[in-house]
Amino acid sequence: MGEHTAPLFPQEVIDEYAALGIDLPALFSAGHLGDRMGVTIVEAAADRVVGTMPVEGNTQPYGLLHGGASAVLA
């Protein structure tokens, strides 16, 4: 498998959770599946996480986003 990359979070959010003893990047890590699907976390706060995932490479035979890919993103 490829090399795993940790999700990116704003440092102030990481620090806020670290003060509570929570390793936020590890908690939200999608592991190798997230890497394979191209999931990227672009914004994170206590009440919201925003991520992206490309449709290309994650489609069903008709060219639409595969339902399993939607579940990975959710």
Residue, then its C-alpha position, 0 to 999 in steps of 0.5 A: m500500500g502507499e504511504h499514509t498521510a495524516p489529514l490537515f487541520p488548522q493548528e489552533v483546532i489541533d491545539e484546542y483538542a490536544a489540551l483535552g487529551i485528544d489527538l484530533p488528526a489520529l481520530f479523523s484519519a481515514g487510513h489507507l481507504g481515505d488515501r485511496m479515495g483521495v479524501t482531503i480535509v480542508e477545514a475543521a472546527a469543533d462543530r464542522v468538518v469540511g472535506t473533498m473527494p474526487v469523483e474521478g476514479n470513484t465511479q460506478p459503471y455509468g460514470l456516476l459517483h459510486g454509492g460506496a464512495s459517498a459512504v466513505l466521505a460521510 
